[in-house]
Amino acid sequence: MLAGAMNALAGGGSFVSLPALMAAGVPPVLANASSTVALFPGGLASAWAYRDGLRPVGGVPLRALLVATLFGGLAGALLLLRTSSTAFTFVLPWLLLVASVALAFGRKLGDALRARWQVRAPAVLSLQFALGVYGGYFGGAVGIMMMAMWGLIDKRELKDLNAPRTLLVSAANAVAVLAFTFAHAVQWPLTLAMLAGAVAGGYGGARIGRRTPPAVIRAVTLVATSCITLAFFWKTYLGGNHA
């Protein structure tokens, strides 16, 4: 429920769902795959709700961005399935750190980069493919990363980019969900329980978000994600794994 609420409010739901599944005894790679599946319906519902706002981004056709994201998402999902639990455990804290930085500074970074550079369509599609790979492999804060990149080519307000963001994040997750399902990498009993909770939390989070100041939501989200990231660094590099 908390993961669904976080995604509805500011993003970062995987910071909660992934550790919860690992704490329940699911191996890291399978936990990441199961987390993606559990949180997917909520993102899909958001994409449907935003469907009226789907437009090209900075002159780059949305269809081209969608194709790049789908291929990237599939590549990322297949890469995850070929990653050992030991290797994923080692790299996970760094993925969480990247996601935390994106949540904290993604929007400001987009504004700063837009003031200095102009990115052309081929580079945008290459970066979109790379973000698709990240989304299929891990996906934490990938939507914020997309918004930061799009800020280099599109002068619209961030809220006007929510429609393509939700669609493309859902696209990367969709192909990942299919890959994980066919590879039998999903722990279904726990995943279905988390899916139900995430849907309920997403609905409740949306209602809370209408009454809570954005600054408060952002502050709570950043504190939570930072603490979880630090905990994973401690456990992986300073805790029992190296005792």
C-alpha positions in Angstrom: 0.0 0.0 0.0 2.8 2.4 0.8 4.6 1.7 -2.5 1.4 2.4 -4.4 0.8 5.6 -2.4 4.4 6.7 -3.1 4.1 6.2 -6.8 0.8 8.1 -6.8 2.3 11.0 -4.9 5.9 11.5 -6.1 7.3 8.2 -7.4 9.8 5.8 -5.8 7.4 3.0 -4.9 10.1 0.4 -5.7 12.1 1.7 -2.8 9.5 0.1 -0.6 8.3 -2.9 -2.6 11.7 -4.3 -3.4 13.1 -4.4 0.2 9.7 -5.8 1.4 9.9 -8.7 -1.0 13.6 -9.3 -0.1 12.7 -9.2 3.6 10.0 -11.9 2.9 12.8 -14.2 1.6 12.5 -13.6 -2.2 16.0 -13.6 -3.9 17.1 -10.2 -5.1 16.6 -10.7 -8.8 13.2 -12.4 -8.4 12.2 -9.7 -5.9 13.0 -7.0 -8.5 11.0 -8.8 -11.1 8.1 -9.4 -8.8 8.1 -5.8 -7.7 7.9 -4.6 -11.3 4.9 -6.8 -11.9 3.2 -5.8 -8.6 3.4 -2.1 -9.3 2.6 -2.3 -13.1 -1.2 -2.1 -12.9 -1.1 1.2 -11.0 1.2 2.8 -13.6 -1.0 1.5 -16.4 -4.0 3.1 -14.8 -2.2 6.4 -14.7 -1.2 6.1 -18.3 -4.9 5.6 -19.3 -6.0 8.6 -17.1 -3.5 10.8 -19.0 -4.3 9.5 -22.5 -5.8 12.9 -23.6 -2.5 14.6 -23.2 -0.4 12.3 -25.4 1.6 14.5 -27.8 5.1 14.5 -29.4 8.0 15.5 -27.1 10.1 18.4 -28.5 9.1 17.5 -32.0 10.1 13.9 -31.6 7.2 11.6 -32.6 5.7 9.8 -29.6 5.6 6.6 -31.7 9.4 6.7 -32.2 10.0 7.3 -28.4 7.6 4.4 -27.7 9.5 2.0 -30.0 12.9 3.0 -28.5 11.4 2.5 -25.0 10.0 -1.0 -25.8 13.2 -2.3 -27.2 15.2 -0.8 -24.3 12.8 -2.2 -21.7 13.1 -5.7 -23.2 16.9 -5.5 -23.3 16.9 -4.4 -19.6 14.5 -7.2 -18.5 16.6 -9.8 -20.3 19.8 -8.4 -18.8 18.2 -8.7 -15.3 17.3 -12.3 -15.9 20.9 -13.0 -16.8 22.2 -11.3 -13.7 23.1 -13.5 -10.7 21.7 -12.7 -7.3 25.2 -12.0 -6.0 25.9 -9.4 -8.8 22.5 -7.8 -8.4 23.0 -7.5 -4.6 26.3 -5.8 -5.3 24.9 -3.3 -7.8 21.5 -2.6 -6.1 22.7 0.1 -3.7 24.2 2.0 -6.6 20.9 1.7 -8.6 19.1 3.0 -5.5 21.5 5.9 -5.3 21.0 6.9 -8.9 17.2 6.8 -8.4 17.5 8.9 -5.2 19.6 11.5 -7.0 17.1 11.6 -9.8 14.2 12.1 -7.4 16.1 14.8 -5.6 17.7 16.8 -8.5 16.1 15.5 -11.7 13.9 18.6 -12.4 16.6 21.1 -11.5 19.1 19.2 -13.6 16.8 19.4 -16.6 16.4 23.1 -16.2 20.1 23.6 -15.9 20.9 21.5 -19.0 18.2 23.1 -21.1 19.9 26.5 -20.5 23.2 25.2 -21.9 22.5 22.6 -24.6 20.0 21.7 -27.2 19.7 18.0 -28.0 18.6 16.7 -31.4 16.1 13.9 -32.2 18.7 11.0 -32.8 20.4 11.7 -29.5 17.0 11.8 -27.8 16.0 8.4 -29.2 19.4 6.9 -28.1 18.9 8.3 -24.6 15.3 7.1 -24.5 16.5 3.5 -25.4 19.1 3.7 -22.5 16.3 4.8 -20.2 14.2 1.9 -21.4 17.0 -0.4 -20.5 17.2 1.1 -17.0 13.5 0.9 -16.7 13.4 -2.8 -17.7 16.3 -3.7 -15.5 15.4 -1.7 -12.3 13.2 1.3 -13.1 13.5 3.4 -9.9 12.7 7.0 -10.7 13.0 6.4 -14.4 10.1 8.7 -15.0 11.9 11.6 -13.3 15.0 10.8 -15.5 12.8 11.0 -18.6 11.4 14.4 -17.6 14.9 15.7 -17.0 16.0 14.6 -20.4 12.9 15.9 -22.2 13.5 19.2 -20.5 16.4 19.7 -23.0 14.1 19.6 -26.0 10.7 20.6 -24.9 9.8 23.9 -23.2 6.4 22.7 -21.9 5.7 22.7 -18.2 6.6 19.5 -16.4 2.9 18.7 -15.7 2.2 18.8 -19.4 4.8 16.0 -19.9 3.1 13.6 -17.5 1.1 12.0 -20.2 4.0 10.8 -22.3 6.0 10.0 -19.2 3.4 7.6 -17.8 2.9 6.0 -21.2 6.6 5.3 -21.8 7.3 4.2 -18.2 4.4 1.8 -18.6 5.7 0.6 -21.9 9.1 -0.3 -20.4 7.4 -2.1 -17.6 5.0 -3.9 -19.9 7.7 -5.7 -21.9 9.6 -6.4 -18.6 6.5 -7.9 -17.1 6.0 -10.2 -20.1 9.7 -11.2 -20.0 9.6 -11.9 -16.3 6.4 -13.9 -16.6 7.6 -16.1 -19.4 10.9 -16.7 -17.6 9.0 -17.8 -14.4 10.8 -15.1 -12.4 7.7 -13.9 -10.5 6.8 -15.1 -7.0 3.1 -15.0 -7.7 1.5 -15.4 -4.2 3.5 -12.5 -2.7 3.3 -10.5 -5.9 -0.5 -10.7 -6.1 -0.8 -9.7 -2.5 1.4 -6.7 -3.1 -0.4 -5.8 -6.3 -3.7 -5.6 -4.4 -2.1 -3.4 -1.8 -0.4 -1.2 -4.4 -3.8 -0.5 -6.1 -5.4 0.4 -2.8 -2.4 2.5 -1.8 -2.4 4.3 -5.2 -6.0 5.2 -4.9 -5.5 6.5 -1.3 -2.3 8.2 -2.2 -4.0 10.1 -5.0 -6.7 11.4 -2.6 -4.0 12.4 0.0 -2.0 14.1 -2.7 -4.9 16.5 -3.4 -4.9 17.8 0.2 -1.2 17.7 1.0 1.3 20.5 0.0 3.7 19.2 -2.7 6.7 20.3 -0.6 5.7 18.0 2.2 5.2 15.1 -0.1 8.5 15.6 -1.7 10.4 16.0 1.6 8.9 12.8 3.0 9.6 10.9 -0.2 13.3 12.0 -0.3 13.8 11.2 3.4 12.4 7.7 2.9 14.3 6.9 -0.2 17.6 8.3 1.2 17.3 6.2 4.4 16.5 3.0 2.4 19.5 3.7 0.1 21.9 4.2 3.0 20.5 1.0 4.7 21.3 -1.0 1.5 24.8 0.4 1.3 25.4 -0.5 4.9 24.1 -4.0 4.6 25.9 -4.7 1.3 29.3 -3.2 2.0 29.6 -2.7 5.8 27.2 -5.3 7.2 27.0 -9.0 7.5 28.1 -9.7 3.9 31.6 -8.5 4.7 31.8 -9.5 8.4 
